[in-house]
């Protein structure tokens, strides 16, 4: 299965670090076929991502990315409530490759053994490009220091591949 190639503009990184990240994104997501180029600062991408987020994600993760109340406490069925995607949550602690996979394939695919995830798979509802725009919208809402930390996580993960 092919994943989209992401070209991401990240401010606050040196040109060399950005080049490593872009090259890493291309390698991590593959190339050829139907690929999407996502720029996390492009207004048109953010507008589309916000629209899709409102339609597909806000019911669980909140219209302002705030998540569900008491999101760190398990429910009776063992699942955790939907976490926030703003800077108060843990989304930014993960590399884009994992965020993409969790969104496309659901939380259970990447969860450790015994972890019960309520995150459904969106691969049948959204294209890879649409998933990328939603992630770009989410990232666009983070304060710059959080975006920079998440960019460093991406770079570390991509260097390990």
N, C-alpha and C positions, 0 to 999 in steps of 0.2 A: 504494500500500500504506500502510495506517495504522500508526502507531507509537503506543505507549501514552503517555498523559500521566503524568508523574511529579511527584508532590508530595513533595519531599524536605525533611526537617528537618535542618538543618545547624547545629550549635552553634558559637559563636565568631564568627558573622557578625552585623553590625548588622542591624536590622530592614529597613532600606532595601536592603541588599545581598541579603538573603534574598528580599525581594519581587521584586527584579530577576531573581534566579535562578529563582524559581518561575514567574514570567511567561515567562521564557526557555524553561524546560522545556516549558511548555504550547505555546509557539509552535514549538519545535523538534520536538516529538513529535506535534503535531497534536492534534485534539480530536474528540469525537463517536465514535460507533460503540463498539466494544469497547475501552474504555480501562481501564487499571489505575492505581490510585493507590498509589504505593510510598513508604513512610516508612522510611528507612534505619535508624531507631532503634526501630521497632515490633517487639516480641518475636515476635509471630506471623509477621511477614514474615521475620525472621531465621531462625526455626526452619524455615519452609518452604524458604527459600533454601538453608540448610545441608543439608537433606535432598536437594534436587534437585542441589546441587553434589556431594554424596557419590555420587549415582547417575550423574551425567552428566559430571562434570568431574574428579573426584579421581583417576581412573585415569591421567590425563596430568599434571594440575597439582598432584597430591599431596593427601593427606587434610588436611594443614595449610596448604595454599596455597603450599607450598615449591617447587613446580616440579620439573623433572627436573634431574639433575646436569649440570653444565657447560652450562647453558642458553644461553650466549652463543656457543658454538662450533658451527659448522655440522656436520651429519652428512654421511655420504658422498653422500646423495641431494640435498644442498643445503638441506635444511630445518634449522631451528633446533629444538632440544628445547623442550618446553613450558616457558614462563617461569613464575616464581612470581607469585602474585597477592597475596602479602603485601607489606609495605612494602619488601622488598629487591628487588622486581622493578620493572617499568616500567608496570604497569597503571595506577597512580595518576597517571601522567604524561599520561593521555589523558582527554578529556571523556567524559561518560556517553553522548553521542550516538554516538561512535565505538565505545565498548565494547559498546553495544547492537547496533550494526550488525555488528561483527566476530562477535559471538556468534550473531546471527540468520542472517547471510548467509555467514559463513565469512571466514577471513583473506584469501583471495585477492581478494575484492571490493574491499578497501580498501588492498591492498598496492601499493607502488610497482612500476613495471615492472621485471621481472627478479627480484623477490623471490619466493621459494617459501615458501608458508605451509602448515603442517600443520594449521592450525585448521579443523575442519569446520564446516559450517553446522548450526545447531540449530533453524532456523525450522520444519522439518517435525516435529521431536520435541517442542519446547517452545512453549508459548504466549508471547505478548509479556509477559504478567504473570509467568509463570514465569521468563523471562529476567530481568525486572526484580527478582524476589526473589533470584535468584542474585547479581546485581550488588550488591544491597543487603547481602546476607550478606558478600560479599567486602569491601565498603567498611566494614562494621561491625567487621571485624577489624583495620583500620588504626589506628595510633595517632592521636590527635586532631590533632597537627600535620600529619600526612600527609593526613588528611581535609580539613583546612582548605586545604592547598595544592591539592588536587584540586578543591575547591569553587571556588577562584579560577580554575583552568583552565577549569572549566565556565562560569563567568561571562564570562571573556574570549572563549571560543568563541561563546557565545550572543549577546554584544554585536556580534560580527562578522556575524551573520546578519541 
